Amino acid sequence: MNLKEKKYSQYALVQEMMDTVETVKKFDPACTKEIAAKVAKAGKAYFTGEGSSRIFPAKNALRKTKRWGLDLNAQTDGSWQSREYDLSKFAVFLASNSGRTKEVTLLAKKLKEEGNALRFGLTANQDTILSTFCAETHVLNCGWEQAVAATKSVVEQALYYESVLWNIAGKDVKAGLAALPAQIEQALTLQVPAEIVEWVKKAETIYFAGYNDGVAEELTLKTNEITRRKSDFLEGTYALHGIEEVMKEGDIIF
């Protein structure tokens, strides 16, 4: 995939995926410095949203929190289920690119009515419904997506959440962040063997197995949205513990 060949460049989806490189270049970790101090003081962070606005950004943040041994109680669940929880002691991050996702705005409204002052919105638009219910709202720099929602934006959302953790931990990420755009571009322009493409085209179900950090799960969702093909996320080693009994010849697992 690249922007030099017309068979790719004519599609907004490809253009926006390639925009991710510039989005990462422009990201400034200092944007969460003040919020990170509030989160650290609370000692509890809750990351919520629907679909892509939660799967990778939130679960990546949880994995990093645990890997780094941060003294932070980090949790996530979908916004609708989260309405059942007592989040009064949590700093709550509510992500919705449109800023009007019903499940997210209803949760934000509930938290405001309950008096939780640590309500942080994350959107791709200015002056949204969600922002009216949040104490603070950060607007992504990547811009509104014209093709499939949450392509470049999901990466900036993940960086935003992770930068909260960077600031809490006092991590110097300048070198790693500077190298990331080139690594993303290399991954996006990687030549996929034709044989693998043919296997995918013929598969009834496309499986993605991996850590519960949102990566494989997000790939599953994007497969559904972009290719309209059946896809399933297999957490950890779940592929070896029962699901293999219903897999069919020709199915493919990444």
C-alpha positions as a LaTeX table, in Angstrom:
\begin{tabular}{lrrr}
\hline
Residue & $x$ (\AA) & $y$ (\AA) & $z$ (\AA) \\
\hline
Met1 & 0.00 & 0.00 & 0.00 \\
Asn2 & 1.31 & 3.46 & $-0.94$ \\
Leu3 & 0.29 & 6.81 & $-2.39$ \\
Lys4 & 2.43 & 6.49 & $-5.53$ \\
Glu5 & 0.24 & 3.94 & $-7.32$ \\
Lys6 & $-3.25$ & 4.97 & $-8.46$ \\
Lys7 & $-4.77$ & 1.62 & $-7.44$ \\
Tyr8 & $-4.08$ & 2.69 & $-3.85$ \\
Ser9 & $-3.96$ & 6.50 & $-3.90$ \\
Gln10 & $-7.48$ & 6.93 & $-5.27$ \\
Tyr11 & $-9.01$ & 5.62 & $-2.04$ \\
Ala12 & $-9.64$ & 7.87 & 0.96 \\
Leu13 & $-9.08$ & 4.87 & 3.25 \\
Val14 & $-5.50$ & 4.44 & 2.03 \\
Gln15 & $-4.87$ & 8.19 & 2.18 \\
Glu16 & $-6.08$ & 8.35 & 5.77 \\
Met17 & $-4.11$ & 5.30 & 6.85 \\
Met18 & $-0.98$ & 6.89 & 5.40 \\
Asp19 & $-1.91$ & 10.14 & 7.20 \\
Thr20 & $-1.12$ & 8.26 & 10.41 \\
Val21 & 2.58 & 8.88 & 9.81 \\
Glu22 & 2.14 & 12.66 & 9.94 \\
Thr23 & $-0.30$ & 12.37 & 12.85 \\
Val24 & 2.35 & 10.66 & 14.96 \\
Lys25 & 4.99 & 13.20 & 13.93 \\
Lys26 & 2.81 & 16.03 & 15.21 \\
Phe27 & 1.87 & 14.41 & 18.52 \\
Asp28 & 3.08 & 16.28 & 21.60 \\
Pro29 & 3.14 & 14.23 & 24.85 \\
Ala30 & 3.00 & 17.46 & 26.83 \\
Cys31 & $-0.69$ & 17.79 & 25.91 \\
Thr32 & $-1.61$ & 15.49 & 28.82 \\
Lys33 & 0.85 & 16.79 & 31.42 \\
Glu34 & $-1.72$ & 18.65 & 33.52 \\
Ile35 & $-4.35$ & 15.92 & 33.22 \\
Ala36 & $-1.75$ & 13.27 & 34.15 \\
Ala37 & $-1.13$ & 15.08 & 37.43 \\
Lys38 & $-4.86$ & 14.93 & 38.23 \\
Val39 & $-5.02$ & 11.24 & 37.31 \\
Ala40 & $-1.97$ & 10.43 & 39.44 \\
Lys41 & $-3.57$ & 12.20 & 42.40 \\
Ala42 & $-6.80$ & 10.21 & 41.95 \\
Gly43 & $-4.82$ & 6.98 & 41.62 \\
Lys44 & $-7.57$ & 5.48 & 39.46 \\
Ala45 & $-8.19$ & 5.82 & 35.71 \\
Tyr46 & $-11.08$ & 4.52 & 33.66 \\
Phe47 & $-10.92$ & 4.44 & 29.86 \\
Thr48 & $-14.18$ & 4.00 & 27.99 \\
Gly49 & $-15.80$ & 4.43 & 24.60 \\
Glu50 & $-17.37$ & 2.24 & 21.94 \\
Gly51 & $-15.74$ & 0.10 & 19.24 \\
Ser52 & $-12.39$ & 1.34 & 17.97 \\
Ser53 & $-12.42$ & 4.33 & 20.31 \\
Arg54 & $-11.96$ & 1.92 & 23.21 \\
Ile55 & $-10.56$ & $-1.40$ & 22.01 \\
Phe56 & $-6.98$ & $-0.43$ & 21.16 \\
Pro57 & $-6.50$ & 2.90 & 23.01 \\
Ala58 & $-7.90$ & 1.66 & 26.32 \\
Lys59 & $-6.54$ & $-1.89$ & 26.34 \\
Asn60 & $-3.08$ & $-0.73$ & 25.26 \\
Ala61 & $-3.10$ & 1.70 & 28.19 \\
Leu62 & $-4.06$ & $-1.07$ & 30.61 \\
Arg63 & $-1.33$ & $-3.38$ & 29.37 \\
Lys64 & 1.31 & $-0.65$ & 29.62 \\
Thr65 & 0.17 & 0.27 & 33.14 \\
Lys66 & 0.68 & $-3.31$ & 34.29 \\
Arg67 & 3.91 & $-3.92$ & 32.38 \\
Trp68 & 5.49 & $-0.81$ & 33.85 \\
Gly69 & 4.20 & $-1.55$ & 37.36 \\
Leu70 & 2.57 & 1.86 & 37.72 \\
Asp71 & 0.80 & 2.63 & 40.97 \\
Leu72 & $-2.42$ & 3.27 & 39.09 \\
Asn73 & $-5.67$ & 1.34 & 39.11 \\
Ala74 & $-6.53$ & 1.36 & 35.39 \\
Gln75 & $-9.78$ & $-0.19$ & 34.15 \\
Thr76 & $-11.93$ & $-0.33$ & 31.02 \\
Asp77 & $-15.34$ & $-1.48$ & 29.83 \\
Gly78 & $-17.86$ & $-0.32$ & 27.26 \\
Ser79 & $-19.78$ & 2.85 & 28.09 \\
Trp80 & $-23.19$ & 1.20 & 28.42 \\
Gln81 & $-22.00$ & $-1.42$ & 30.91 \\
Ser82 & $-19.96$ & 1.24 & 32.70 \\
Arg83 & $-23.16$ & 3.05 & 33.68 \\
Glu84 & $-23.70$ & 0.25 & 36.23 \\
Tyr85 & $-20.43$ & 1.01 & 37.99 \\
Asp86 & $-19.49$ & 3.37 & 40.82 \\
Leu87 & $-16.87$ & 5.52 & 39.09 \\
Ser88 & $-16.95$ & 8.33 & 41.64 \\
Lys89 & $-13.30$ & 7.81 & 42.59 \\
Phe90 & $-12.00$ & 7.36 & 39.05 \\
Ala91 & $-10.65$ & 9.83 & 36.54 \\
Val92 & $-12.80$ & 8.85 & 33.55 \\
Phe93 & $-11.72$ & 9.22 & 29.92 \\
Leu94 & $-14.60$ & 9.14 & 27.44 \\
Ala95 & $-13.67$ & 8.76 & 23.77 \\
Ser96 & $-15.97$ & 9.42 & 20.82 \\
Asn97 & $-14.66$ & 10.79 & 17.52 \\
Ser98 & $-18.03$ & 12.25 & 16.61 \\
Gly99 & $-18.60$ & 13.48 & 20.15 \\
Arg100 & $-22.20$ & 12.28 & 19.98 \\
Thr101 & $-21.98$ & 8.49 & 20.47 \\
Lys102 & $-25.11$ & 7.78 & 22.53 \\
Glu103 & $-23.61$ & 5.29 & 24.99 \\
Val104 & $-20.66$ & 7.59 & 25.72 \\
Thr105 & $-22.64$ & 10.80 & 26.12 \\
Leu106 & $-25.17$ & 9.13 & 28.44 \\
Leu107 & $-22.35$ & 7.91 & 30.68 \\
Ala108 & $-20.75$ & 11.37 & 30.69 \\
Lys109 & $-24.10$ & 12.93 & 31.59 \\
Lys110 & $-24.55$ & 10.46 & 34.46 \\
Leu111 & $-21.06$ & 11.19 & 35.82 \\
Lys112 & $-21.68$ & 14.92 & 35.68 \\
Glu113 & $-24.97$ & 14.57 & 37.53 \\
Glu114 & $-23.20$ & 12.45 & 40.17 \\
Gly115 & $-20.58$ & 15.14 & 40.69 \\
Asn116 & $-17.48$ & 13.37 & 39.33 \\
Ala117 & $-15.18$ & 16.29 & 38.47 \\
Leu118 & $-12.62$ & 14.15 & 36.61 \\
Arg119 & $-14.47$ & 13.71 & 33.31 \\
Phe120 & $-12.15$ & 13.93 & 30.31 \\
Gly121 & $-13.55$ & 13.83 & 26.78 \\
Leu122 & $-11.60$ & 12.82 & 23.67 \\
Thr123 & $-13.09$ & 13.74 & 20.27 \\
Ala124 & $-12.16$ & 14.62 & 16.69 \\
Asn125 & $-14.60$ & 17.54 & 16.57 \\
Gln126 & $-15.00$ & 20.89 & 18.31 \\
Asp127 & $-18.07$ & 21.82 & 20.37 \\
Thr128 & $-19.71$ & 18.41 & 20.64 \\
Ile129 & $-22.50$ & 17.04 & 22.83 \\
Leu130 & $-19.90$ & 15.05 & 24.75 \\
Ser131 & $-17.90$ & 18.18 & 25.58 \\
Thr132 & $-20.93$ & 19.69 & 27.32 \\
Phe133 & $-20.86$ & 16.85 & 29.84 \\
Cys134 & $-17.07$ & 16.73 & 30.36 \\
Ala135 & $-14.93$ & 18.92 & 32.59 \\
Glu136 & $-12.22$ & 18.99 & 29.89 \\
Thr137 & $-12.22$ & 17.81 & 26.28 \\
His138 & $-9.21$ & 17.23 & 24.04 \\
Val139 & $-9.74$ & 17.51 & 20.28 \\
Leu140 & $-7.53$ & 15.25 & 18.16 \\
Asn141 & $-5.21$ & 16.89 & 15.64 \\
Cys142 & $-5.63$ & 14.17 & 12.98 \\
Gly143 & $-8.88$ & 15.59 & 11.63 \\
Trp144 & $-12.19$ & 14.02 & 10.67 \\
Glu145 & $-12.04$ & 10.76 & 8.69 \\
Gln146 & $-13.89$ & 10.49 & 5.38 \\
Ala147 & $-13.56$ & 6.72 & 4.78 \\
Val148 & $-13.68$ & 4.26 & 7.69 \\
Ala149 & $-13.90$ & 5.70 & 11.18 \\
Ala150 & $-10.95$ & 5.25 & 13.53 \\
Thr151 & $-8.02$ & 4.66 & 11.19 \\
Lys152 & $-5.52$ & 7.46 & 11.93 \\
Ser153 & $-7.60$ & 8.65 & 14.90 \\
Val154 & $-7.31$ & 5.36 & 16.80 \\
Val155 & $-3.52$ & 5.75 & 16.77 \\
Glu156 & $-3.69$ & 9.31 & 18.12 \\
Gln157 & $-6.18$ & 8.21 & 20.79 \\
Ala158 & $-3.75$ & 5.48 & 21.88 \\
Leu159 & $-0.87$ & 7.96 & 22.00 \\
Tyr160 & $-2.99$ & 10.38 & 24.03 \\
Tyr161 & $-3.82$ & 7.75 & 26.65 \\
Glu162 & $-0.28$ & 6.39 & 26.73 \\
Ser163 & 1.13 & 9.90 & 27.12 \\
Val164 & $-0.90$ & 10.19 & 30.34 \\
Leu165 & 1.03 & 7.17 & 31.58 \\
Trp166 & 4.34 & 8.57 & 30.28 \\
Asn167 & 3.79 & 11.76 & 32.23 \\
Ile168 & 2.76 & 9.90 & 35.39 \\
Ala169 & 5.84 & 7.65 & 35.18 \\
Gly170 & 8.18 & 10.47 & 34.13 \\
Lys171 & 9.28 & 8.52 & 31.06 \\
Asp172 & 11.44 & 10.17 & 28.41 \\
Val173 & 9.94 & 8.90 & 25.15 \\
Lys174 & 11.47 & 11.40 & 22.72 \\
Ala175 & 13.71 & 8.88 & 20.94 \\
Gly176 & 11.02 & 6.20 & 20.62 \\
Leu177 & 8.38 & 8.66 & 19.49 \\
Ala178 & 10.72 & 10.17 & 16.90 \\
Ala179 & 11.39 & 6.73 & 15.41 \\
Leu180 & 7.73 & 5.68 & 15.35 \\
Pro181 & 6.55 & 7.49 & 12.15 \\
Ala182 & 9.13 & 5.72 & 9.98 \\
Gln183 & 8.25 & 2.38 & 11.57 \\
Ile184 & 4.55 & 2.92 & 10.85 \\
Glu185 & 5.28 & 3.89 & 7.26 \\
Gln186 & 7.40 & 0.75 & 6.83 \\
Ala187 & 4.56 & $-1.40$ & 8.18 \\
Leu188 & 1.93 & 0.25 & 5.96 \\
Thr189 & 3.99 & $-0.10$ & 2.79 \\
Leu190 & 5.15 & $-3.65$ & 3.48 \\
Gln191 & 4.72 & $-5.92$ & 0.47 \\
Val192 & 2.34 & $-8.73$ & 1.43 \\
Pro193 & 3.05 & $-12.03$ & $-0.38$ \\
Ala194 & 0.39 & $-12.77$ & $-3.02$ \\
Glu195 & $-0.03$ & $-16.26$ & $-1.59$ \\
Ile196 & $-1.22$ & $-14.86$ & 1.75 \\
Val197 & $-3.66$ & $-12.55$ & $-0.02$ \\
Glu198 & $-5.14$ & $-15.53$ & $-1.87$ \\
Trp199 & $-5.51$ & $-17.49$ & 1.38 \\
Val200 & $-7.37$ & $-14.58$ & 2.93 \\
Lys201 & $-9.65$ & $-14.19$ & $-0.08$ \\
Lys202 & $-10.67$ & $-17.86$ & 0.09 \\
Ala203 & $-11.10$ & $-18.08$ & 3.86 \\
Glu204 & $-14.60$ & $-18.28$ & 5.28 \\
Thr205 & $-13.41$ & $-16.83$ & 8.59 \\
Ile206 & $-10.29$ & $-14.73$ & 9.25 \\
Tyr207 & $-8.95$ & $-15.11$ & 12.79 \\
Phe208 & $-6.58$ & $-12.80$ & 14.67 \\
Ala209 & $-4.85$ & $-14.21$ & 17.75 \\
Gly210 & $-2.85$ & $-12.12$ & 20.18 \\
Tyr211 & $-2.57$ & $-10.30$ & 23.47 \\
Asn212 & $-5.61$ & $-8.66$ & 25.03 \\
Asp213 & $-4.10$ & $-5.24$ & 24.35 \\
Gly214 & $-6.48$ & $-4.24$ & 21.58 \\
Val215 & $-4.18$ & $-4.85$ & 18.59 \\
Ala216 & $-5.54$ & $-8.18$ & 17.28 \\
Glu217 & $-9.05$ & $-7.27$ & 18.40 \\
Glu218 & $-8.94$ & $-3.99$ & 16.46 \\
Leu219 & $-7.68$ & $-5.82$ & 13.37 \\
Thr220 & $-10.69$ & $-8.10$ & 13.70 \\
Leu221 & $-13.09$ & $-5.16$ & 13.81 \\
Lys222 & $-11.40$ & $-3.44$ & 10.86 \\
Thr223 & $-11.65$ & $-6.68$ & 8.85 \\
Asn224 & $-15.41$ & $-6.64$ & 9.44 \\
Glu225 & $-15.77$ & $-2.96$ & 8.59 \\
Ile226 & $-13.48$ & $-2.76$ & 5.57 \\
Thr227 & $-13.73$ & $-6.17$ & 3.90 \\
Arg228 & $-17.23$ & $-7.14$ & 5.13 \\
Arg229 & $-15.81$ & $-10.58$ & 5.90 \\
Lys230 & $-16.37$ & $-12.75$ & 8.98 \\
Ser231 & $-13.55$ & $-12.33$ & 11.46 \\
Asp232 & $-12.90$ & $-13.34$ & 15.06 \\
Phe233 & $-10.48$ & $-12.29$ & 17.81 \\
Leu234 & $-8.82$ & $-15.12$ & 19.74 \\
Glu235 & $-7.32$ & $-13.81$ & 22.95 \\
Gly236 & $-3.94$ & $-15.18$ & 24.04 \\
Thr237 & $-3.78$ & $-18.93$ & 23.42 \\
Tyr238 & $-7.56$ & $-19.33$ & 23.09 \\
Ala239 & $-7.00$ & $-20.66$ & 19.56 \\
Leu240 & $-5.68$ & $-23.86$ & 21.17 \\
His241 & $-8.42$ & $-24.30$ & 23.75 \\
Gly242 & $-11.68$ & $-25.24$ & 22.05 \\
Ile243 & $-12.29$ & $-22.94$ & 19.10 \\
Glu244 & $-10.15$ & $-25.17$ & 16.87 \\
Glu245 & $-12.96$ & $-27.74$ & 16.96 \\
Val246 & $-15.18$ & $-25.53$ & 14.77 \\
Met247 & $-12.54$ & $-24.11$ & 12.43 \\
Lys248 & $-12.87$ & $-25.11$ & 8.81 \\
Glu249 & $-10.27$ & $-26.07$ & 6.26 \\
Gly250 & $-9.20$ & $-22.90$ & 4.50 \\
Asp251 & $-9.74$ & $-20.57$ & 7.47 \\
Ile252 & $-6.72$ & $-18.44$ & 8.25 \\
Ile253 & $-5.20$ & $-17.29$ & 11.55 \\
Phe254 & $-2.86$ & $-14.35$ & 11.95 \\
\hline
\end{tabular}
